[in-house]
């Protein structure tokens, strides 16, 4: 007797259909799983055995072979436990014929037959909807995220017995429904502190606003204690609210990475990731035997903050080239290939030298001659060329440290301007922020007249701008113009963009 059902396979953020075939025949009792399974899939035999017995089902005294087709696709993870168990029950007559027709299933079995959540339920539900499956059985803790997908009936189950009762309609089988728009509308504003708490650093505050309004990368260089980290951690609080498609894109990534809390349906805050400087290149951009998302993907549509950027491995920093330019990262390993989205707002902060006091009028630098140049050179030229905004952050003056920050502009006021600038970009028909515009589209959106073009030509000569650097100046200038409510880029907007391009002491 052969019983069949389907289950989605997860390959990074991509999916494939796996047909679970279970053959039960007389012979020496045994249980084997074939079809290129990894160790977690192989161990499904023991979890299924215990789950069946502990949920008061009969374990057939037969030879059981579970085949996961296609056989040349590597299967990983515990998500096949539930479909294997349901197919065994169907093949042994403990589940009525036809109950599995048009049904997919995912879930890890506990030894007592309960169901544990698995990563990637949202992505697998999208696969089920695209393939026209009638319904998908998932662990109860995964039901909310899977229900974000329209066009598929999602059934949450607490355990194996509950899943069978739902499929045979012996208990309440009401599909899970989630109103994503209502969830997002009711979400709280971004957390992370208020900008009014930051003293001084007017140039850096302005650069932060421009970065948030246009999605531009930012580098802050200055001595310790100047407020670099404090500013970066307040960036999410001035970024525009998530649109629904952005929230779902972030949720998709966090679901695959296993970062969603049990029962969490939607990520409603922009991610803020701040990896330690000892992180490896695979940890930053993704990797592993089976490709997994790295920090740059986990920060997708949010903020990736690299504190003490000059202390990061040059190999790790240089690995950011492709994602900064293309907005995605391709990972190839022996177990397969995967493409992950990577469109974070990159914010880097660093000291001007190893001791941190080069150029500080209050404290002498104790580094060897030329050490400051060598330290900053750890940010390679190609990476520096991809950073839009650069800010020198000097030591705060005594009066600035003593000044009461209560009168400073709050994050809410800055966020309102940022939101207006993003809406202006949307009104121009842009589906991406200014920083992600193509070169031709950015020049068209800028609409520069003769004075602005002349200023740009002077900047190209004096700063030795590359073609990429020139395009990035135009994109920043377009954002400055959006913040001022201007329809075209004027010379003063371009002058501000050029000023932020020439600061920072790198590149």
Buried (B, 14 or more C-beta within 10 A) or exposed (E): EEBBBBBBBBBBBBBEBBBBBBBBEEEEEEBEBBBBBBEBBEBBBEBBBBBBBBBEBEBBEBBBBBBBBBEEBBBBBBBBBBBBBBBBBBBBEBBEEEBBEEBBBBBBBBEEBBBBBBBBBBBBBBBBBBEEBEBBBBBBBBBBBBBBBEEBBBBBBBBBBBBBBBBEEEEEBEEBEBEBEEBBEEBEEBEBBBBBBBBBBEBBBBBBBBBBBBBBBBBBBBBBEBBBBBBBBBBBBBBBBBEBEBBBBBBBBBBBBEBBEEEBBBBBBBBBBBBEBEBBBBBBBBBBEBBBBBBBBBBBBBBBBBBBBBBBBBEBBBBBBBBBEEBBBBBEBEBBEBBBBBBBBBBBBBBBBBBBBBBBEEEEBEBEEEBBEBBBBBBBEBBBBBBBBBBBBBBBEEEBEEBEEEEBBBBEEBBEBBBBBBEBBEEBEBEEBBBBBEBEBBBEBBBBEEEBEEBBEEBBEEBEBBEEBBBBBBBBBBBBBBBEEBEEBBBBBBBBBBBBBBBBBBB
